[in-house]
Amino acid sequence: MHRTGAQFRLTCGPQTVVVVELGGALRHYAVAERPIVDGFDADDPIEGGRGQLLMPWPNRIGDGRYRWRGRELQLPVNEVEHANAIHGLLRWTSWQPVEQTDGRVVLTTTLWPQPGYPFHLVARAEYALDRQGLTVTLTARNVGDAPAPYGVGQHPYLAVGPGTVDDTLLTVPARTWLRTDDRGLPVATEAVSQASNDFGAPRPIGPLRLDTAFTDLRRSADGRAVVRLSEPSGAYGTDLWLGQGADFVQVYTGDTLAEPYRRRSVAVEPMSCGPDAFRRDPAQVRLEPGARHTLRWGLAPWRG
């Protein structure tokens, strides 16, 4: 038994994907010998949220404390250095397969009521590989008898090729970003045109240290917003597209990671809500009894 549990391998032509039982995480994605995600080995510890599913909230909740329908609730504080609750409650649980073919796997798990989150959800993660790339569909249903706060995201790190993060060309089709304090909690929403992190047109990341949530995304006619990473010449790269339910995206250049991970790749994290949403915007995260929420995103490697 691997320390990340069962390994679910998907194939389509030269593409391979591996998803793991532990947290339902995306461990590996490559096209032939070219890595698309910067993942981890089956027996490695998962560092920095690498490929993990972030449920029932992505990003941070300040002090792990929030108020919901008149109740004060306290979550475990697991980003101790900043006194935040980070990235949800399902990263270290077992996700079980309910469907699998050569190019598709569906995993599910249950989030039981518990201190700090007394709500009952059933979660589902579908990974589907085709000639265009990988599509991920994340769904949760509130099977309890009361409204629950709920958000979702995922934490893939995209490989940046033979160069460095500094050399990588980044495009983020966002009009606004969330300025944060030194704990990573939002203090204001500002237009990207007023900031150094305007990536509306492709440009090198350079020395910028990004751990930044973007929103107000520009979308094409099919409803998708596309974050693009490419190597310096623009000869090849990867598009991460944000579809249904993906209203925010976090871009993280890995500056706070330990070696050998520091600034080795770029995390591009689709999210349904922004940081601290349980406290800042309870109406946005309200999931009624019996209701479902779906977030859909994907990866599309390309060559110029």
C-alpha positions in Angstrom: 0.0 0.0 0.0 1.3 3.4 -1.0 1.3 6.2 1.6 -1.1 8.1 -0.7 -3.4 5.0 -1.0 -4.7 3.5 -4.2 -3.5 5.0 -7.5 -6.0 5.6 -10.3 -4.3 5.8 -13.7 -6.0 7.4 -16.7 -4.7 7.3 -20.3 -5.7 8.9 -23.6 -3.1 8.7 -26.4 0.2 10.1 -25.1 -1.5 11.6 -22.0 -1.4 10.0 -18.5 -3.0 11.1 -15.3 -2.8 9.6 -11.8 -5.2 10.4 -9.1 -4.8 9.1 -5.6 -7.1 7.8 -2.8 -5.6 10.2 -0.2 -7.7 13.4 -0.5 -8.7 12.6 -4.1 -5.6 14.5 -5.2 -4.2 14.9 -8.7 -0.7 13.4 -8.4 0.5 13.3 -12.0 -0.3 14.6 -15.5 2.0 14.3 -18.4 1.9 14.3 -22.2 4.6 11.7 -23.3 7.7 12.9 -21.4 6.5 16.4 -20.8 5.1 17.1 -17.3 2.0 19.2 -17.2 1.6 19.3 -13.4 4.4 19.4 -10.9 3.1 16.6 -8.7 4.5 14.0 -6.3 5.5 10.4 -6.1 3.1 7.7 -4.7 5.0 7.4 -1.5 5.9 11.1 -1.0 4.2 13.3 1.6 2.0 15.8 -0.1 3.6 19.2 0.5 2.1 22.7 -0.1 -1.4 21.4 -1.0 0.0 19.8 -4.1 -2.9 18.7 -6.3 -5.3 18.5 -3.4 -9.1 19.1 -3.3 -10.1 22.0 -1.0 -13.5 21.3 0.5 -15.6 22.7 2.2 -13.6 25.9 1.8 -10.5 26.9 -0.3 -7.8 29.2 1.0 -8.0 30.8 4.5 -10.5 31.5 7.2 -9.0 34.0 9.7 -8.5 32.5 13.2 -10.6 29.6 12.0 -13.6 31.3 13.5 -16.8 32.3 11.8 -20.5 33.1 12.6 -23.2 31.1 10.9 -26.9 31.6 11.5 -26.3 33.0 15.0 -23.7 30.5 16.0 -20.0 31.1 16.7 -18.0 28.2 15.2 -14.4 27.3 15.6 -12.4 25.3 13.0 -9.0 23.7 13.6 -6.2 26.3 13.0 -3.8 24.5 10.7 -1.8 27.4 9.3 -0.4 28.0 12.7 2.1 30.7 11.8 -0.8 33.0 10.6 -3.5 31.7 12.9 -5.7 30.6 9.9 -7.8 27.5 9.0 -6.7 26.6 5.5 -7.9 24.5 2.6 -10.8 22.6 4.2 -11.4 19.3 5.9 -11.1 16.6 3.2 -7.4 16.7 2.2 -6.4 13.8 4.4 -9.4 11.6 4.0 -9.9 8.5 1.9 -11.8 9.0 -1.4 -13.3 5.8 -2.9 -13.9 5.0 -6.6 -17.4 4.5 -7.8 -16.7 4.5 -11.5 -13.6 4.0 -13.6 -12.7 3.5 -17.3 -9.4 4.0 -19.1 -9.9 7.8 -19.3 -12.2 8.6 -16.4 -12.5 8.0 -12.7 -15.1 9.2 -10.2 -14.3 9.3 -6.4 -16.6 10.1 -3.5 -16.4 10.7 0.2 -18.6 11.9 3.0 -18.0 14.9 5.2 -19.6 14.1 8.5 -20.8 16.8 11.0 -18.0 17.7 13.4 -16.8 20.4 15.8 -16.4 23.7 13.9 -18.3 22.3 10.9 -21.6 20.7 12.1 -22.9 20.0 8.6 -23.3 16.9 6.5 -22.0 16.8 2.8 -21.4 14.1 0.2 -18.6 15.1 -2.1 -17.8 13.8 -5.6 -14.7 14.3 -7.8 -14.7 13.3 -11.5 -11.5 13.3 -13.5 -12.0 12.8 -17.3 -9.2 12.7 -19.9 -9.8 13.2 -23.6 -7.8 14.5 -26.6 -8.2 18.1 -25.5 -6.9 17.5 -22.0 -8.2 16.9 -18.5 -11.6 18.0 -17.1 -12.2 18.0 -13.4 -15.8 18.3 -12.0 -16.2 18.8 -8.2 -19.6 18.4 -6.7 -21.0 18.5 -3.2 -24.5 17.9 -2.0 -25.8 19.1 1.4 -27.5 16.0 2.8 -28.2 17.7 6.2 -31.3 19.5 7.3 -29.9 23.0 7.6 -28.1 25.4 5.3 -24.3 24.9 5.3 -21.4 27.2 4.4 -19.6 25.7 1.4 -16.8 26.6 -0.9 -14.4 24.5 -3.1 -11.2 24.7 -4.9 -8.2 22.6 -6.1 -4.5 23.2 -5.8 -2.5 22.0 -8.9 1.0 23.2 -9.5 1.7 23.7 -13.2 5.1 22.7 -14.5 7.0 25.6 -16.1 9.3 23.8 -18.5 13.1 24.0 -18.5 13.2 27.7 -17.4 12.2 29.2 -14.0 9.1 30.7 -12.6 10.7 34.1 -13.3 10.9 33.3 -17.0 7.4 31.9 -17.3 4.9 33.9 -19.3 1.6 34.3 -17.3 -1.8 35.4 -18.5 -4.7 35.9 -16.1 -8.0 37.2 -17.6 -9.1 39.1 -14.4 -10.3 42.6 -13.9 -9.9 42.7 -10.1 -7.7 41.1 -7.4 -8.0 40.8 -3.6 -5.3 42.7 -1.7 -4.4 40.9 1.4 -2.7 41.5 4.7 0.4 39.7 6.0 -1.8 36.7 7.1 -3.1 36.2 3.5 -6.6 37.6 4.4 -8.3 40.0 2.1 -8.5 43.7 3.0 -9.7 45.2 -0.3 -10.8 44.4 -3.8 -8.9 46.5 -6.4 -8.7 46.8 -10.2 -5.7 45.0 -11.6 -4.9 48.1 -13.7 -3.9 49.7 -10.4 -1.4 47.0 -9.5 1.8 45.4 -10.6 0.0 42.0 -11.0 -2.0 42.9 -14.1 -1.5 39.9 -16.3 -4.3 40.7 -18.7 -1.7 40.3 -21.5 1.0 37.7 -21.3 4.2 38.8 -19.5 7.0 37.2 -17.5 6.3 36.7 -13.8 9.8 38.0 -13.1 10.7 38.4 -9.4 7.1 38.9 -8.3 6.0 36.9 -5.3 2.4 36.0 -6.0 -0.1 34.4 -3.5 -3.0 36.3 -5.0 -6.7 35.8 -5.6 -8.1 37.2 -8.9 -11.8 37.5 -9.8 -14.2 39.3 -12.2 -12.9 37.0 -14.9 -13.2 37.7 -18.6 -14.8 34.7 -20.3 -15.2 33.5 -23.8 -18.5 32.6 -25.5 -18.3 29.1 -24.0 -18.3 30.5 -20.5 -14.6 29.7 -19.8 -11.9 31.9 -18.5 -8.4 30.8 -19.3 -5.2 31.2 -17.3 -2.2 30.5 -19.5 1.4 29.6 -18.6 3.9 29.3 -21.4 7.7 29.0 -21.7 9.5 32.2 -22.7 9.4 31.7 -26.5 5.7 30.9 -26.4 6.4 27.6 -28.2 4.4 25.6 -25.8 2.5 25.9 -22.5 -0.6 24.9 -20.6 -4.1 26.5 -20.3 -6.0 26.1 -17.1 -9.6 26.9 -17.8 -12.2 27.9 -15.3 -15.8 26.9 -16.0 -19.0 26.5 -14.0 -18.7 27.6 -10.4 -15.1 28.8 -10.7 -15.4 32.5 -10.0 -12.0 33.0 -8.4 -8.5 31.9 -9.2 -5.5 32.0 -6.8 -2.0 32.2 -8.4 0.9 31.2 -6.1 4.6 31.2 -7.0 5.6 29.0 -4.1 7.8 31.5 -2.3 7.0 30.2 1.1 7.6 26.5 0.3 10.7 24.6 1.5 13.3 23.4 -1.0 13.2 21.8 -3.5 9.7 23.2 -4.1 10.3 26.9 -3.7 9.5 28.7 -6.9 9.8 25.5 -8.9 6.3 25.7 -10.4 3.2 27.9 -10.3 0.0 26.9 -8.4 -3.1 28.0 -10.3 -6.0 27.3 -8.0 -9.6 27.4 -9.3 -12.0 28.4 -6.5 -15.7 29.0 -6.0 -15.1 31.8 -3.5 -12.4 34.0 -2.3 -10.3 33.8 0.9 -12.1 34.2 4.2 -15.5 33.9 2.5 -17.2 32.2 5.4 -16.6 35.5 7.3 -16.7 38.1 4.5 -19.5 36.8 2.3 -21.8 34.2 4.0 -24.5 34.6 1.3 -22.1 33.6 -1.4 -21.2 30.3 0.3 -24.7 29.2 1.5 -25.7 25.7 0.4 -29.3 24.8 1.1 -30.4 21.4 2.3 -30.7 19.0 -0.6 -28.8 21.5 -2.9 -25.8 20.7 -5.0 -22.8 22.8 -5.9 -20.6 22.1 -8.9 -17.2 23.6 -9.9 -15.7 22.6 -13.2 -12.2 23.3 -14.4 -9.6 21.7 -16.7 -6.1 21.6 -18.2 -5.3 21.9 -21.9 -1.6 21.5 -22.9 -0.7 23.1 -26.2 2.1 23.7 -28.6 2.4 26.8 -30.8 
